[in-house]
Amino acid sequence: MKFHVSLGFFALLLIFLVGFGAGVGVYYYAYYRPLQNAYKQGENANQALVNIINQDNQKITELKGQLAATNQSYFLALKQYQQAENYSQKLQQLLLSQIQRNQALANYFEWKALGMPPNLRGWYGEALSLTPQGGAFGYTQSSLAAAVVLTSVDAGNASWAAKVTAYMGFGNYPSNYQLFSNISSWSTPILISYDSSVLGIPRGAAGASVLRSVLYATSTTPYVNSSQGELASPLEVLIGGATNQLEVCELAAALLRLEQVNVGIGLLSSRASPGLYAFALLVQIPNLPGVYYYDNLTTYGISGSSWALISPNLPLGSQNSASWGNQWILVNVELVERHPVPELLFAFSAGGKFSNPINLAAPWLRLVAK
């Protein structure tokens, strides 16, 4: 069977194809081309956004670097500020300490000439009433105990003295502590200032050097060797002189203890003459030539070794020999306690009144702070 395709059919087919192509072209240009253009524009916009994001990320990275550098600079500046502030505080403390030391030294010379303030004398009277037998002098263990309480108070340990006196039944701890603190706030700075400014003892000096300086002072302290009366404190002895050997021991012990030298006061009994007594120092400084030593004082509840028997009435180079020490029996010894206290004056005289040194020093501190 044969098919015959006429020329008309081809003409119609050609017309159809041309019409279809034209329709497709019209559809493409009418619908698809705008979509394609919009897609390309969107694609271009997306690429532009990507570029912007990349640029922003780069800027963020740069800003992070700048922020890290800024933080580092800030913390460095903060550290430098804190160091400067600490240095300023140290300067203020040094200034205040110097003002207070100068005031303590001024008090020493003023009181040496005019006598101690009545308030302080009254406090010492109250303190004596809290010691065995009211602090009456005698070659007894009661006098020794009273002397060590007074010496420890003047050396800055109000707490220890308050506990001891309260334990012995003299008063109670709170009121005793307040009283002894009042005394220490006056006496301790003056004794410290005397050590450093008058005797010229440098901070941290060796024990033998400290002992030599202290004995130079106490060996020239006159006393009348009275056999009665009330005990004076180390500060009272420094200001007004001593009346007996025990008071000279007090002064020497306080000055030594404030320089970190372990020291006790001992009551001695003569081997050859029963009834003959003396007071002396027991100082824990080894290898002093020509001096009698106790290997230990554990019998008296005191730890440590190498305790030298020292007479505060003699210079270090003229101390009694070991043979002299053998002539005495150590009846008892009491260790002088010293609580670490700052080298600051907590209360001192200004115009005849008690004053707080920080108030007086405040204008100076404000100038430094600026």
KASUL-V334728 format. One record per pair of residues at least 12 apart in sequence whose C-alpha atoms are under 8 Angstrom apart, sorted by the first residue. I is the first residue (numbers start at 1). J is the second residue. If there is no record, write none. Layout:
I/J + I/J
This chain:
88/368 + 88/369 + 92/365 + 92/368 + 92/369 + 95/365 + 96/344 + 96/358 + 96/361 + 96/365 + 97/343 + 97/344 + 97/345 + 99/361 + 100/344 + 100/345 + 100/357 + 101/189 + 101/190 + 101/193 + 101/344 + 101/345 + 103/348 + 104/189 + 104/190 + 104/193 + 104/345 + 104/348 + 105/190 + 105/193 + 105/194 + 105/197 + 107/190 + 107/348 + 107/349 + 108/190 + 108/239 + 111/239 + 112/239 + 112/240 + 115/239 + 115/240 + 116/239 + 117/352 + 120/183 + 123/179 + 123/182 + 123/183 + 124/183 + 124/233 + 126/179 + 127/150 + 127/179 + 127/180 + 128/146 + 128/150 + 128/230 + 128/231 + 129/170 + 130/165 + 130/170 + 130/171 + 131/145 + 131/146 + 131/149 + 131/165 + 131/170 + 132/145 + 132/146 + 134/230 + 135/147 + 135/230 + 135/231 + 136/228 + 136/229 + 136/230 + 136/231 + 137/227 + 137/228 + 137/229 + 137/230 + 137/231 + 138/227 + 138/228 + 139/267 + 139/277 + 139/278 + 139/279 + 140/267 + 141/267 + 141/332 + 144/246 + 144/265 + 144/266 + 144/267 + 144/334 + 145/334 + 147/231 + 147/233 + 147/246 + 147/247 + 147/250 + 148/250 + 148/265 + 148/334 + 148/335 + 148/336 + 149/161 + 149/336 + 150/233 + 150/234 + 150/250 + 151/233 + 151/234 + 151/250 + 151/251 + 151/253 + 151/254 + 151/336 + 152/254 + 152/336 + 152/337 + 152/338 + 153/180 + 153/181 + 153/183 + 153/184 + 154/183 + 154/184 + 154/187 + 154/188 + 154/191 + 154/233 + 154/234 + 154/235 + 154/254 + 155/184 + 155/187 + 155/188 + 155/191 + 155/254 + 155/255 + 155/257 + 155/258 + 155/337 + 155/338 + 155/339 + 156/181 + 156/184 + 156/185 + 156/188 + 156/338 + 156/339 + 156/340 + 156/341 + 157/184 + 157/337 + 157/338 + 157/339 + 157/340 + 158/177 + 158/180 + 158/181 + 158/184 + 159/177 + 159/180 + 159/181 + 160/337 + 161/177 + 161/180 + 162/174 + 162/176 + 162/177 + 162/180 + 185/345 + 185/346 + 185/347 + 185/348 + 186/345 + 186/346 + 186/347 + 186/348 + 187/235 + 188/345 + 189/343 + 189/344 + 189/345 + 190/235 + 191/235 + 191/254 + 191/255 + 191/258 + 192/255 + 192/258 + 192/343 + 195/214 + 195/255 + 199/213 + 199/214 + 199/217 + 201/213 + 203/259 + 204/259 + 205/259 + 207/261 + 207/285 + 208/285 + 208/288 + 210/256 + 210/259 + 211/256 + 211/316 + 212/315 + 212/316 + 214/252 + 214/255 + 214/256 + 215/252 + 215/312 + 215/313 + 215/314 + 215/315 + 215/316 + 216/314 + 216/315 + 216/316 + 218/248 + 218/251 + 218/252 + 218/312 + 218/313 + 218/314 + 219/312 + 219/313 + 219/314 + 219/315 + 220/313 + 221/241 + 221/242 + 221/248 + 221/313 + 222/241 + 222/242 + 222/243 + 223/241 + 223/242 + 223/243 + 223/244 + 223/245 + 224/242 + 224/243 + 224/244 + 225/243 + 225/244 + 225/245 + 226/243 + 226/244 + 227/244 + 231/247 + 232/247 + 233/247 + 233/250 + 233/251 + 234/247 + 234/248 + 234/250 + 234/251 + 234/252 + 234/254 + 235/251 + 237/251 + 238/251 + 245/278 + 245/279 + 245/313 + 246/279 + 246/280 + 248/312 + 248/313 + 249/265 + 249/279 + 249/280 + 249/281 + 249/311 + 249/312 + 250/265 + 252/312 + 253/265 + 253/281 + 253/336 + 254/336 + 257/336 + 257/337 + 257/338 + 258/338 + 261/283 + 261/284 + 261/285 + 262/283 + 262/284 + 262/335 + 262/336 + 263/281 + 263/282 + 263/283 + 263/284 + 263/335 + 263/336 + 264/281 + 264/282 + 264/283 + 264/333 + 264/334 + 264/335 + 264/336 + 265/279 + 265/280 + 265/281 + 265/282 + 265/333 + 265/334 + 265/335 + 265/336 + 266/279 + 266/280 + 266/281 + 266/282 + 266/330 + 266/331 + 266/332 + 266/333 + 266/334 + 267/279 + 267/280 + 267/330 + 267/331 + 267/332 + 267/333 + 268/280 + 268/328 + 268/329 + 268/330 + 268/331 + 268/332 + 269/328 + 269/329 + 269/330 + 269/331 + 270/327 + 270/328 + 270/329 + 271/327 + 271/328 + 271/329 + 272/327 + 280/309 + 280/310 + 280/311 + 280/312 + 281/308 + 281/309 + 281/310 + 281/311 + 281/312 + 282/307 + 282/308 + 282/309 + 282/310 + 282/333 + 283/307 + 283/308 + 283/309 + 283/310 + 284/304 + 284/305 + 284/306 + 284/307 + 284/308 + 285/306 + 285/307 + 285/308 + 286/306 + 286/307 + 286/308 + 288/308 + 290/319 + 290/320 + 290/321 + 290/322 + 291/308 + 291/309 + 291/310 + 291/319 + 291/320 + 291/321 + 291/322 + 292/308 + 292/309 + 292/320 + 292/321 + 292/322 + 292/323 + 292/324 + 292/325 + 292/326 + 293/306 + 293/307 + 293/308 + 293/309 + 293/322 + 294/306 + 294/307 + 294/308 + 294/309 + 295/307 + 300/332 + 300/333 + 300/334 + 302/335 + 309/325 + 345/357
